[in-house]
């Protein structure tokens, strides 16, 4: 309730801030008016003493406003709009981040109107409670009531639908090493999880045997014989379990006997045989610590995690209306949780059995048989001292108010995960992590994939189709889970026990806590024999290896091949006597084309010099005619210009009809015409046709349907029987077969260079709905500022539709380019060609274009490419981004995607998409290297930015920044070790404070410092061992001199009332010291340190200087300490207290 009330608090504050405005000014500034009663009650809040009653009346007034003309009459509805704005990003919240806010507001509204309808103070005298509540509910609390609640409920349902359709945000990614996961960008190694479970299990066992059980010596450890237990699952007698039917009841008597006869008797019993309740309280604290570890171990090792309230609601024994939750089946301890989402649909929850691994099962059994009965007895004795009778709780994890709540469990998960892993994990984090691990490591092969979609009951629920997912059940509202009359046993079947047992056992195997793993850990390692070594060698040799792609190896530069005719032709074409090939692959392709190797497919990256593959052979002495099929008019013009500039005779078709130029450029449509085919056949008969080159051949399977059909008609050219060369910058291996079938190729020679362009910086920008245009414009204007300072530069903005092109072009005041000959918006700036030419001349730095400007056009000076929306395919994106940086300059390629267009993460929907769409989605939403995703899709080149020394993409930049602060993998290990050390230091500090706090009301704090708890069993004020300098009065006088306000940095580090760090005492400043349990501890301990010569020397060493007198010491204690104390900023007083705690541990003072 507290976390939801913050919404209503914000609401009241929001309108108290504007109530001073008159109605007209309020409507002009904020768009709404108060009703007369709302304004009167808001004004009364400032003057009336009965503020609670007024606030309730005011709240009810807002919720019970009739809205005949729509929701915007209501100030409350305007506030809902305010809640929909993310304060950090200043954008609207996405649906999955807004529905829980609306749910909280609904919860508060229902509670307020419930109290308004039937006030608690007068509820006992009301005879018509149901009728009054029903009248309020039907009038104001239902959907369709034309009230604020009705509109909020409608918006909540709409938000759930959107959240369900858009899916959950990505949180987990896996490294190439399957043992390394990244959760929210943080690495989590699987061995760290296994180690956490192993260490926690060992610590729980040590705590059980060394502290909770009163056995003496490690050699007395034993186990509960679970294999011999017969558990009657149909037994439902109130207050009983398998313990009572197997002779295990009454073990608290054995515990008490061991206590009375053992060495710890004095800790619990005085000389009269009465309980020392201080010792009992310390024991119960250790029991709570054990219960925390037991809860986490059950949650972590039992299989897929349940909801918090589902596991904290487990029962030891049969209740009045609920059966027990702990069973022993075939020697294994089984926890049975209930999946309460089905309660809303079928009036009966699903039952999920979770099997515990052997060691954890033993911990649970020992707790139930030995520890819990003694705890229940002591609790009953404690209540009897006050004349009260309280029966023992049925719940395993409980306090005085009932079962533990989720925040208590979350706090335990966070604290212990940080303690054992060096990384804080919340309860919700573990749920995501465990499910992801199960999919990767512990799921049965071939099992169905879960459908992570929201359903009607919960905005983060999941629809599962396999037992692993059912075991990870999600729940809706679980506040009433503990009073539902239902019989668990009726829903436990042999089949469900077998199925869910397999789920738990696979999870045990992953965690290495199953019986087989325990046996292996106990067994000595067997020496390897020749036979096993040979078998290992065979297995290693049979392991599949990745084939080497030699042409993708990075070399220092292209080989010149000597001063031969090919190299001379290259230099002639480039008009440069020192020219060399750009890459080995380019040289191989040129030489293969000159040798008329056929069919030849050269895959060279954009800007990689594909045109030279046909230009250089055409320049050789005695060369014939080379036909080049170019798909676009602009590409044809550029190729003709390029050939002429190189000194090659080149003409368009049909101008080339009457002559035989070295190079003929023809469009794809004309190349398949009868007229052209006849002319080309004549060349072939005359032996003048050297080769046919098809440029941008990837368009055969990426272009639009109609144009693709025209391109595939080029297969008719194969009848010419000459050498064929296919050029492209993008031909993914997955598309090779389709390409070969389209062109009827058999065993073509592929020369493939890496698709990576090292000078391109790839970025993806995710923006809110409706902010895409703004983002594009802002980025364009920012680049305009850079190009103005740094010289000429051009940019292209790609859009999927003409409408988007026109809209963006108007905003940028530039031209747009498209592939349609006739433009419907002919008056816009100028015709397409005129605008394009103006952009080429540099009159406008930007042009907006469809994919028609994405292939084969070589324009110098392009340094910026943006895509407004996802590109059509990876091939299209590589081509369009490849328009920039043709001269090798650094360029930026950005994809701007609005929230509604962000790719879904739903595996079912993803599987239904085309491959090209899935590839684009992978590029957009990856948290890894985008260059690696491009390489994988284009040519199976998985190298990332670092490995090819490329300009880093946005993700690689983020990764570098994230890891720059961490030295190395060893540095990470050291960092985790430091976090563990800090966490354990804070735990030690808190434990010491708690111990002193318990002693202070009945014992001497100063004697505790120097002698320990055993010597401090007397009042501080009556201690005969202390001189006047350390008396209670003297210590309080010393404490009053502490003033944190003298050091601004220390002003908010410690509680002013108990002097404990605000990291520990979090509520003292709110309650003005009423909640402080550790008063008169920190400063007296620091004062006592000044009276011992050894300690005082350590304090001055801590201060880094000599402390001259008492006043100097008082002033220094009130300042901020120069170094972190247990990883936190604290005062010098807390630093000295921590020093004393360490000093006591070193001297083994208890």
NORWOUR-V410963 format. One record per residue. N is the residue number from 1. RES is the residue in one letter. PSI is psi in degrees with one decimal (999 if undefined). Layout:
N:RES:PSI  N:RES:PSI
This chain:
1:X:-40.0  2:X:-41.2  3:X:-25.0  4:X:-31.2  5:X:-21.7  6:X:-30.4  7:X:-43.9  8:X:-34.0  9:X:-44.7  10:X:-38.5  11:X:-49.5  12:X:-43.4  13:X:-39.6  14:X:-43.7  15:X:-22.9  16:X:-27.5  17:X:-19.6  18:X:2.6  19:X:-20.9  20:X:-14.5  21:X:141.3  22:X:170.3  23:X:-42.3  24:X:-44.7  25:X:-38.3  26:X:-43.5  27:X:-38.3  28:X:-38.0  29:X:-33.4  30:X:-11.2  31:X:17.3  32:X:168.8  33:X:149.0  34:X:148.3  35:X:165.3  36:X:-41.9  37:X:-35.5  38:X:-44.7  39:X:-42.1  40:X:-42.4  41:X:-34.7  42:X:-41.8  43:X:-33.8  44:X:-25.5  45:X:-29.8  46:X:-18.1  47:X:-22.2  48:X:142.8  49:X:-26.6  50:X:63.4  51:X:-31.8  52:X:-44.9  53:X:-39.6  54:X:-40.4  55:X:-38.7  56:X:-43.5  57:X:-41.9  58:X:-44.7  59:X:-44.5  60:X:-34.8  61:X:-38.9  62:X:-38.9  63:X:-22.2  64:X:29.4  65:X:125.2  66:X:130.4  67:X:86.9  68:X:-31.0  69:X:16.7  70:X:166.1  71:X:-21.8  72:X:-0.8  73:X:-24.6  74:X:127.3  75:X:-32.0  76:X:-37.5  77:X:-36.2  78:X:-37.8  79:X:-34.4  80:X:-40.1  81:X:-37.6  82:X:-41.7  83:X:-23.9  84:X:-0.8  85:X:127.9  86:X:118.1  87:X:-27.4  88:X:-43.3  89:X:-13.1  90:X:31.3  91:X:166.1  92:X:141.9  93:X:140.0  94:X:163.3  95:X:-44.0  96:X:-10.1  97:X:-0.1  98:X:-28.3  99:X:-36.5  100:X:-27.4  101:X:-46.4  102:X:-39.6  103:X:-39.9  104:X:-40.0  105:X:-40.1  106:X:-42.3  107:X:-46.6  108:X:-42.6  109:X:-43.0  110:X:-41.3  111:X:-42.7  112:X:-45.9  113:X:-29.1  114:X:-43.1  115:X:-35.2  116:X:-37.9  117:X:-43.8  118:X:83.0  119:X:141.8  120:X:-40.4  121:X:-29.5  122:X:7.0  123:X:-35.3  124:X:-29.1  125:X:-2.2  126:X:132.7  127:X:-18.4  128:X:44.0  129:X:-52.5  130:X:-39.8  131:X:-44.7  132:X:-43.7  133:X:-38.7  134:X:-37.6  135:X:-43.9  136:X:-42.3  137:X:-48.6  138:X:-27.4  139:X:-34.0  140:X:-12.9  141:X:5.9  142:X:156.2  143:X:145.9  144:X:12.7  145:X:3.1  146:X:43.8  147:X:167.2  148:X:-40.2  149:X:-39.4  150:X:-42.6  151:X:-36.9  152:X:-41.5  153:X:-40.1  154:X:-42.1  155:X:-37.2  156:X:-44.2  157:X:-39.7  158:X:-41.1  159:X:-38.5  160:X:-39.1  161:X:-44.2  162:X:-45.5  163:X:-37.1  164:X:-35.9  165:X:-30.9  166:X:-20.7  167:X:175.6  168:X:157.1  169:X:156.4  170:X:134.9  171:X:-24.1  172:X:135.0  173:X:153.6  174:X:140.9  175:X:171.1  176:X:-29.4  177:X:114.3  178:X:-8.4  179:X:-1.3  180:X:121.6  181:X:148.8  182:X:116.8  183:X:117.0  184:X:38.2  185:X:-1.6  186:X:133.8  187:X:136.7  188:X:115.4  189:X:140.2  190:X:-35.6  191:X:-28.4  192:X:-36.0  193:X:-44.7  194:X:-41.7  195:X:-40.0  196:X:-47.0  197:X:-43.3  198:X:-45.8  199:X:-40.2  200:X:-38.9  201:X:-45.0  202:X:-43.0  203:X:-39.5  204:X:-39.7  205:X:-42.5  206:X:-42.1  207:X:-40.0  208:X:-50.0  209:X:-31.9  210:X:-22.2  211:X:-46.8  212:X:-38.9  213:X:143.2  214:X:32.0  215:X:156.3  216:X:123.0  217:X:144.5  218:X:-22.9  219:X:-5.6  220:X:5.6  221:X:138.3  222:X:-179.7  223:X:155.7  224:X:126.3  225:X:78.5  226:X:-34.1  227:X:-25.3  228:X:1.0  229:X:133.1  230:X:110.9  231:X:111.9  232:X:106.1  233:X:-14.8  234:X:-2.3  235:X:121.6  236:X:24.9  237:X:133.4  238:X:130.5  239:X:10.3  240:X:163.6  241:X:-166.5  242:X:-20.8  243:X:-42.5  244:X:-22.9  245:X:5.4  246:X:22.7  247:X:25.1  248:X:2.0  249:X:157.5  250:X:15.9  251:X:-10.7  252:X:-26.8  253:X:-41.5  254:X:-39.5  255:X:-45.6  256:X:-36.3  257:X:-43.5  258:X:-35.5  259:X:-47.8  260:X:-35.8  261:X:-4.4  262:X:-177.5  263:X:-12.6  264:X:12.6  265:X:-44.8  266:X:-21.5  267:X:-25.5  268:X:-22.3  269:X:138.4  270:X:-174.7  271:X:-15.8  272:X:-1.3  273:X:9.9  274:X:155.8  275:X:137.4  276:X:101.8  277:X:-20.6  278:X:-43.8  279:X:-38.2  280:X:-42.1  281:X:-39.0  282:X:-36.9  283:X:-43.7  284:X:-31.8  285:X:-39.8  286:X:-33.5  287:X:-42.5  288:X:-37.6  289:X:-42.6  290:X:-41.5  291:X:-37.2  292:X:-48.7  293:X:-38.2  294:X:-40.3  295:X:-46.0  296:X:-39.0  297:X:-41.2  298:X:-39.2  299:X:-39.4  300:X:-32.3  301:X:-10.3  302:X:-3.9  303:X:-150.5  304:X:137.3  305:X:141.1  306:X:173.2  307:X:156.1  308:X:-48.9  309:X:-20.9  310:X:-35.3  311:X:-34.1  312:X:-14.9  313:X:10.3  314:X:146.1  315:X:142.4  316:X:-40.9  317:X:167.3  318:X:134.1  319:X:-169.1  320:X:-44.2  321:X:10.2  322:X:138.7  323:X:164.2  324:X:166.1  325:X:-3.1  326:X:125.2  327:X:162.0  328:X:114.6  329:X:119.7  330:X:41.3  331:X:5.8  332:X:140.1  333:X:129.0  334:X:127.5  335:X:129.3  336:X:112.0  337:X:162.0  338:X:133.7  339:X:99.6  340:X:-0.9  341:X:-38.4  342:X:-17.2  343:X:-38.5  344:X:-29.7  345:X:-42.6  346:X:6.3  347:X:26.3  348:X:123.8  349:X:155.1  350:X:148.8  351:X:124.3  352:X:109.4  353:X:137.1  354:X:121.7  355:X:131.7  356:X:146.5  357:X:164.4  358:X:-50.0  359:X:-39.7  360:X:-37.9  361:X:-38.8  362:X:-40.6  363:X:-43.8  364:X:-44.0  365:X:-44.0  366:X:-38.8  367:X:-46.5  368:X:-37.3  369:X:-40.8  370:X:-52.1  371:X:-50.7  372:X:-41.5  373:X:-40.1  374:X:-41.3  375:X:-44.3  376:X:-38.1  377:X:-45.7  378:X:-38.7  379:X:-42.4  380:X:-41.3  381:X:-38.9  382:X:-42.2  383:X:-32.4  384:X:-26.3  385:X:-26.8  386:X:10.7  387:X:24.6  388:X:152.8  389:X:118.7  390:X:119.5  391:X:155.7  392:X:150.3  393:X:146.7  394:X:-19.4  395:X:146.4  396:X:-51.5  397:X:109.8  398:X:164.7  399:X:-165.9  400:X:-23.0  401:X:-2.7  402:X:-156.3  403:X:155.9  404:X:146.8  405:X:170.4  406:X:-42.0  407:X:-35.5  408:X:-41.2  409:X:-40.5  410:X:-42.1  411:X:-40.3  412:X:-42.8  413:X:-45.1  414:X:-46.3  415:X:-46.0  416:X:-32.2  417:X:-39.4  418:X:-35.1  419:X:-41.6  420:X:-26.3  421:X:-16.6  422:X:16.9  423:X:129.3  424:X:126.5  425:X:130.0  426:X:173.0  427:X:-42.5  428:X:-36.3  429:X:-46.1  430:X:-34.2  431:X:-46.6  432:X:-44.4  433:X:-46.2  434:X:-41.0  435:X:-41.4  436:X:-40.3  437:X:-40.3  438:X:-43.2  439:X:-37.4  440:X:-39.8  441:X:-31.6  442:X:7.6  443:X:144.8  444:X:132.7  445:X:137.5  446:X:-2.9  447:X:151.2  448:X:154.0  449:X:138.4  450:X:154.0  451:X:100.5  452:X:79.6  453:X:151.8  454:X:149.4  455:X:-167.6  456:X:-21.1  457:X:-24.0  458:X:137.6  459:X:1.7  460:X:27.0  461:X:170.9  462:X:143.3  463:X:112.7  464:X:154.2  465:X:3.9  466:X:158.0  467:X:-36.1  468:X:-37.4  469:X:-36.6  470:X:-34.3  471:X:-24.8  472:X:39.0  473:X:147.7  474:X:151.5  475:X:158.1  476:X:-129.9  477:X:127.7  478:X:20.6  479:X:-30.3  480:X:28.3  481:X:-23.8  482:X:-2.1  483:X:14.0  484:X:128.5  485:X:110.6  486:X:144.9  487:X:110.6  488:X:-40.7  489:X:-26.7  490:X:-17.6  491:X:5.2  492:X:122.1  493:X:162.8  494:X:-36.7  495:X:-44.0  496:X:-36.7  497:X:-38.9  498:X:-46.1  499:X:-48.9  500:X:-23.1  501:X:-39.8  502:X:-38.6  503:X:-49.1  504:X:-39.8  505:X:-35.6  506:X:-37.0  507:X:-40.3  508:X:-40.4  509:X:-40.6  510:X:-44.8  511:X:-9.0  512:X:40.9  513:X:10.3  514:X:171.5  515:X:-39.2  516:X:-41.2  517:X:-38.6  518:X:-39.1  519:X:-42.3  520:X:-38.3  521:X:-28.5  522:X:-27.5  523:X:141.3  524:X:148.7  525:X:129.9  526:X:138.6  527:X:145.4  528:X:130.6  529:X:167.5  530:X:-36.4  531:X:-44.4  532:X:-35.8  533:X:-40.8  534:X:-41.3  535:X:-40.0  536:X:-38.8  537:X:-40.8  538:X:-43.9  539:X:-39.6  540:X:-40.2  541:X:-26.7  542:X:-7.6  543:X:131.2  544:X:138.7  545:X:153.1  546:X:127.4  547:X:143.2  548:X:136.8  549:X:87.0  550:X:-33.1  551:X:-8.7  552:X:-1.2  553:X:136.9  554:X:128.1  555:X:168.6  556:X:-32.7  557:X:170.6  558:X:147.4  559:X:138.5  560:X:-21.2  561:X:17.8  562:X:172.9  563:X:62.0  564:X:-175.0  565:X:-34.3  566:X:-45.5  567:X:-38.2  568:X:-40.0  569:X:-39.3  570:X:-46.5  571:X:-30.8  572:X:-44.4  573:X:-42.7  574:X:-7.9  575:X:45.6  576:X:116.4  577:X:-13.4  578:X:11.9  579:X:146.4  580:X:162.4  581:X:146.3  582:X:-30.2  583:X:159.2  584:X:-35.0  585:X:-36.7  586:X:-43.0  587:X:-43.0  588:X:-41.2  589:X:-41.9  590:X:-45.3  591:X:-37.1  592:X:-38.4  593:X:-40.6  594:X:-33.0  595:X:-1.5  596:X:34.9  597:X:134.0  598:X:148.6  599:X:140.4  600:X:128.2  601:X:112.7  602:X:115.0  603:X:97.1  604:X:141.8  605:X:157.8  606:X:133.2  607:X:7.7  608:X:5.9  609:X:43.3  610:X:-35.3  611:X:-29.0  612:X:-18.7  613:X:-32.6  614:X:-23.0  615:X:-41.7  616:X:-48.4  617:X:-34.2  618:X:-21.1  619:X:-13.0  620:X:151.4  621:X:133.9  622:X:10.3  623:X:148.5  624:X:-147.2  625:X:135.0  626:X:120.6  627:X:127.5  628:X:119.1  629:X:116.7  630:X:131.5  631:X:-25.6  632:X:149.4  633:X:-43.4  634:X:-36.3  635:X:-39.9  636:X:-45.1  637:X:-42.8  638:X:-39.4  639:X:-41.4  640:X:-45.6  641:X:-41.6  642:X:-42.2  643:X:-43.0  644:X:-41.1  645:X:-29.4  646:X:-4.1  647:X:11.7  648:X:136.0  649:X:124.1  650:X:137.7  651:X:157.2  652:X:158.4  653:X:134.3  654:X:9.9  655:X:-24.3  656:X:0.5  657:X:-40.1  658:X:0.7  659:X:170.3  660:X:75.9  661:X:162.1  662:X:-37.3  663:X:130.7  664:X:124.9  665:X:126.4  666:X:146.6  667:X:162.4  668:X:-37.8  669:X:-44.9  670:X:-29.7  671:X:-24.9  672:X:7.2  673:X:155.4  674:X:-39.3  675:X:-48.3  676:X:-41.4  677:X:-37.0  678:X:-45.0  679:X:-44.1  680:X:-35.2  681:X:-36.3  682:X:-40.2  683:X:-40.6  684:X:-40.4  685:X:-37.2  686:X:0.8  687:X:34.2  688:X:-4.2  689:X:112.2  690:X:-48.8  691:X:159.1  692:X:127.1  693:X:127.0  694:X:108.7  695:X:150.2  696:X:50.5  697:X:-13.7  698:X:-19.6  699:X:-15.3  700:X:-22.7  701:X:4.4  702:X:-19.3  703:X:169.3  704:X:158.1  705:X:-49.3  706:X:-44.1  707:X:-32.4  708:X:-36.9  709:X:-38.5  710:X:-40.7  711:X:-38.2  712:X:-15.9  713:X:-12.1  714:X:-11.4  715:X:-21.8  716:X:-26.2  717:X:-20.1  718:X:-21.5  719:X:-11.4  720:X:-20.3  721:X:27.8  722:X:-179.3  723:X:140.8  724:X:135.2  725:X:128.8  726:X:125.8  727:X:137.1  728:X:158.3  729:X:-11.4  730:X:110.7  731:X:89.5  732:X:143.3  733:X:-32.6  734:X:-21.6  735:X:-3.4  736:X:-44.0  737:X:-43.8  738:X:-41.4  739:X:-45.0  740:X:-38.6  741:X:-39.2  742:X:-37.1  743:X:7.1  744:X:52.8  745:X:143.9  746:X:124.6  747:X:55.1  748:X:157.5  749:X:114.9  750:X:127.2  751:X:109.3  752:X:122.5  753:X:160.9  754:X:139.0  755:X:-8.4  756:X:131.0  757:X:107.8  758:X:-12.9  759:X:2.9  760:X:130.5  761:X:114.6  762:X:131.6  763:X:149.6  764:X:127.3  765:X:118.7  766:X:124.9  767:X:164.5  768:X:163.2  769:X:132.2  770:X:-3.1  771:X:3.3  772:X:-45.8  773:X:-44.1  774:X:-42.4  775:X:-44.8  776:X:-44.9  777:X:-42.8  778:X:-42.2  779:X:-40.0  780:X:-43.6  781:X:-37.5  782:X:-41.2  783:X:-33.6  784:X:-38.9  785:X:-37.6  786:X:-43.7  787:X:-29.8  788:X:-37.7  789:X:-34.8  790:X:5.8  791:X:-174.2  792:X:144.6  793:X:147.6  794:X:157.8  795:X:155.2  796:X:135.8  797:X:117.0  798:X:135.1  799:X:157.4  800:X:-24.5  801:X:158.6  802:X:-37.7  803:X:-44.3  804:X:-37.9  805:X:-47.9  806:X:-44.3  807:X:-45.7  808:X:-36.7  809:X:-38.6  810:X:-41.8  811:X:-39.9  812:X:-8.0  813:X:50.7  814:X:-177.0  815:X:164.9  816:X:153.1  817:X:135.2  818:X:172.7  819:X:-0.7  820:X:129.3  821:X:-41.0  822:X:127.1  823:X:124.2  824:X:-29.7  825:X:64.4  826:X:-25.1  827:X:-5.6  828:X:107.4  829:X:-68.3  830:X:171.9  831:X:161.2  832:X:-48.1  833:X:-39.0  834:X:-42.5  835:X:-39.6  836:X:-43.4  837:X:-36.7  838:X:-38.2  839:X:-40.3  840:X:-37.2  841:X:-6.4  842:X:10.9  843:X:-24.8  844:X:126.9  845:X:-23.5  846:X:152.6  847:X:141.3  848:X:135.2  849:X:156.7  850:X:-172.4  851:X:-6.9  852:X:-23.5  853:X:19.1  854:X:-7.2  855:X:131.9  856:X:2.3  857:X:125.4  858:X:100.8  859:X:122.2  860:X:153.3  861:X:6.1  862:X:121.6  863:X:-0.5  864:X:125.2  865:X:128.1  866:X:145.0  867:X:119.7  868:X:96.0  869:X:165.4  870:X:139.0  871:X:163.5  872:X:-39.1  873:X:167.9  874:X:-38.8  875:X:-46.2  876:X:-41.6  877:X:-43.6  878:X:-40.0  879:X:-45.6  880:X:-41.0  881:X:-27.2  882:X:-6.6  883:X:-21.8  884:X:155.2  885:X:33.6  886:X:-23.7  887:X:7.4  888:X:1.4  889:X:156.8  890:X:133.9  891:X:168.4  892:X:129.8  893:X:114.2  894:X:136.5  895:X:122.2  896:X:118.1  897:X:127.3  898:X:159.5  899:X:-41.7  900:X:-20.2  901:X:1.6  902:X:135.6  903:X:140.6  904:X:150.8  905:X:10.9  906:X:116.3  907:X:-31.1  908:X:-46.6  909:X:-39.4  910:X:-40.1  911:X:-24.9  912:X:-9.0  913:X:161.1  914:X:157.4  915:X:-42.2  916:X:-33.8  917:X:-39.3  918:X:-37.0  919:X:-42.6  920:X:-41.8  921:X:-40.2  922:X:-40.3  923:X:-41.7  924:X:-45.9  925:X:1.2  926:X:145.4  927:X:-1.2  928:X:-159.6  929:X:125.0  930:X:-32.4  931:X:-36.5  932:X:-38.7  933:X:-43.9  934:X:-46.2  935:X:-39.4  936:X:-40.9  937:X:-33.4  938:X:-39.3  939:X:23.3  940:X:23.9  941:X:104.1  942:X:6.1  943:X:144.6  944:X:-175.4  945:X:-40.9  946:X:-41.0  947:X:-23.7  948:X:11.0  949:X:47.4  950:X:165.2  951:X:124.6  952:X:141.8  953:X:177.1  954:X:-40.1  955:X:-39.9  956:X:-35.8  957:X:-44.4  958:X:-40.1  959:X:-41.9  960:X:-43.1  961:X:-37.6  962:X:-40.1  963:X:-6.9  964:X:-33.5  965:X:-9.8  966:X:130.4  967:X:-45.2  968:X:-173.1  969:X:-35.3  970:X:-37.0  971:X:-36.4  972:X:-42.8  973:X:-42.8  974:X:-37.5  975:X:-43.8  976:X:-38.5  977:X:-38.4  978:X:-42.5  979:X:-42.3  980:X:-44.8  981:X:-43.2  982:X:-44.6  983:X:-43.1  984:X:-33.4  985:X:-41.9  986:X:-39.0  987:X:-41.9  988:X:-40.2  989:X:-44.7  990:X:-39.1  991:X:-41.4  992:X:-43.6  993:X:-41.7  994:X:-40.4  995:X:-46.1  996:X:-38.1  997:X:-37.4  998:X:-31.4  999:X:-28.8  1000:X:-30.4  1001:X:-16.5  1002:X:2.2  1003:X:171.1  1004:X:118.7  1005:X:-39.3  1006:X:-41.9  1007:X:-31.9  1008:X:-39.0  1009:X:-47.0  1010:X:-25.8  1011:X:-23.2  1012:X:174.5  1013:X:-36.8  1014:X:-30.7  1015:X:7.1  1016:X:18.4  1017:X:56.0  1018:X:160.2  1019:X:140.9  1020:X:-43.9  1021:X:-18.5  1022:X:15.4  1023:X:126.5  1024:X:-9.7  1025:X:-12.6  1026:X:143.5  1027:X:178.8  1028:X:-27.1  1029:X:-25.9  1030:X:18.1  1031:X:164.6  1032:X:-42.3  1033:X:-43.7  1034:X:-41.3  1035:X:-39.1  1036:X:-36.5  1037:X:-41.1  1038:X:-42.0  1039:X:-34.7  1040:X:-18.4  1041:X:-10.5  1042:X:128.2  1043:X:107.3  1044:X:-17.1  1045:X:-14.5  1046:X:-23.3  1047:X:107.4  1048:X:-30.5  1049:X:-20.8  1050:X:-4.4  1051:X:-31.8  1052:X:22.7  1053:X:-33.3  1054:X:154.6  1055:X:132.3  1056:X:-16.2  1057:X:-33.3  1058:X:-6.3  1059:X:10.6  1060:X:147.2  1061:X:140.4  1062:X:-9.7  1063:X:-23.9  1064:X:-50.3  1065:X:92.4  1066:X:-13.1  1067:X:-3.2  1068:X:-40.4  1069:X:-26.0  1070:X:-38.6  1071:X:5.6  1072:X:44.0  1073:X:-7.2  1074:X:-31.5  1075:X:-2.5  1076:X:123.5  1077:X:-1.8  1078:X:36.1  1079:X:149.9  1080:X:39.9  1081:X:-59.2  1082:X:-51.5  1083:X:-42.9  1084:X:-38.4  1085:X:-42.7  1086:X:-36.8  1087:X:-39.9  1088:X:-31.1  1089:X:-26.6  1090:X:-8.4  1091:X:-7.0  1092:X:126.2  1093:X:-44.3  1094:X:-46.5  1095:X:-40.7  1096:X:-36.9  1097:X:-39.2  1098:X:-36.3  1099:X:-43.1  1100:X:-34.0  1101:X:-37.4  1102:X:-38.2  1103:X:-21.6  1104:X:14.9  1105:X:172.4  1106:X:128.7  1107:X:120.1  1108:X:-40.0  1109:X:-177.1  1110:X:-44.1  1111:X:-38.2  1112:X:-40.1  1113:X:-43.1  1114:X:-45.7  1115:X:-41.1  1116:X:-39.3  1117:X:-28.8  1118:X:3.5  1119:X:165.5  1120:X:137.7  1121:X:145.3  1122:X:-22.7  1123:X:155.6  1124:X:143.2  1125:X:115.5  1126:X:38.9  1127:X:2.1  1128:X:153.1  1129:X:125.8  1130:X:171.7  1131:X:167.7  1132:X:-31.7  1133:X:-44.1  1134:X:-34.2  1135:X:-40.2  1136:X:-40.8  1137:X:-42.5  1138:X:-37.8  1139:X:-43.4  1140:X:-39.2  1141:X:-45.5  1142:X:-40.3  1143:X:-41.3  1144:X:-40.6  1145:X:-39.8  1146:X:-32.5  1147:X:3.9  1148:X:42.7  1149:X:123.6  1150:X:999
